[in-house]
Amino acid sequence: MSITFSYNKMIRNRLPEGEKSCGMVVHKQKLTPSELLLKLKEKLVEEVLEVATDQNREALTEEMADVYEVLHHLATCAGISFSEIEAARKAKVEKRGDFSADWYVVAATFPEGHPLLDHLLAHPKKYPVVSEKSTAPLISKEVFEKKIKHLEAIFFAR
């Protein structure tokens, strides 16, 4: 008896060859350029979620390599060179800095009329309003895991 499962994800090009020797049959389709970009973005989210949940150095390294591979193919398919990406990265570092200070903003107070205020108020789940006298706690492991599950539900709901 054989069982067919819905898979609905991008896989590396050498996986089907190896699985055939075990009797697995892969039902695949060639994607159009626009479908490919969409599916690569979905795959990128999948891999980033795996990076976010890995605990040890070896697994983290493997998942970061997967993110890098997906980014590489996504850039190629989008006609963006790595030199363009690096130039954009350097421009952002020059304008806004990098992450080497290891800062995490717990809360921020904005005066009335601030240009970002409307954007922040329009996204209350992402930027909840807290009392001016209190600050939001650092994100707990439980809250982080709930956010990961929420993102997985959004991106992988079929």
C-alpha positions, -999 to +999 in steps of 0.1 A: +000+000+000+012+035-007+000+068+007+001+101-011+006+133+009+000+169-001+035+185+000+031+220-015+066+234-010+097+240-029+124+214-025+160+212-036+166+198-071+185+167-060+160+154-034+136+137-058+164+117-074+175+103-040+140+095-029+132+075-061+156+048-049+134+044-018+103+040-040+090+075-034+071+091-064+073+129-065+045+147-083+060+181-093+052+210-116+073+236-133+065+271-119+060+302-140+084+331-132+057+349-111+048+317-093+084+310-087+090+344-070+060+338-048+070+303-038+106+313-031+093+340-008+072+314+010+102+291+012+123+320+026+097+325+054+097+288+061+135+287+064+136+319+085+111+303+109+134+273+112+163+296+120+142+313+147+135+280+164+168+262+162+187+259+195+221+246+187+250+260+166+250+231+141+213+233+133+214+271+132+243+269+107+224+245+085+192+266+085+211+298+078+227+280+048+192+272+036+182+309+040+212+319+021+205+294-007+169+306-010+180+342-010+206+334-037+180+319-060+154+345-052+178+373-061+188+355-093+151+350-103+143+386-095+173+398-116+190+413-085+228+408-081+245+402-048+265+433-055+232+453-056+221+437-024+255+445-007+253+481-020+218+485-005+230+469+028+259+493+030+237+523+022+214+513+050+243+509+074+256+543+064+222+560+068+207+540+097+235+520+113+238+483+118+228+458+145+262+455+162+251+476+193+227+447+202+199+472+210+164+460+216+137+488+218+113+478+246+091+509+242+092+543+226+073+575+234+063+597+205+051+633+208+018+643+192+022+650+155+053+627+151+055+614+115+055+578+126+025+580+150-002+573+124+017+542+112+022+529+147-014+535+156-026+517+125-008+485+136-019+479+172-010+442+172+025+450+162+028+482+182+005+481+212+001+513+232+014+511+267+011+536+296+037+564+295+048+553+330+054+517+321+074+498+295+067+467+277+086+436+289+112+419+269+095+392+248+091+359+267+098+325+252+061+317+253+051+350+235+079+343+209+066+308+202+031+321+199+043+347+173+061+319+154+029+298+153+009+328+142+033+335+114+033+298+104-005+299+103-005+329+081+022+318+056+015+281+055-023+278+058-035+257+029 
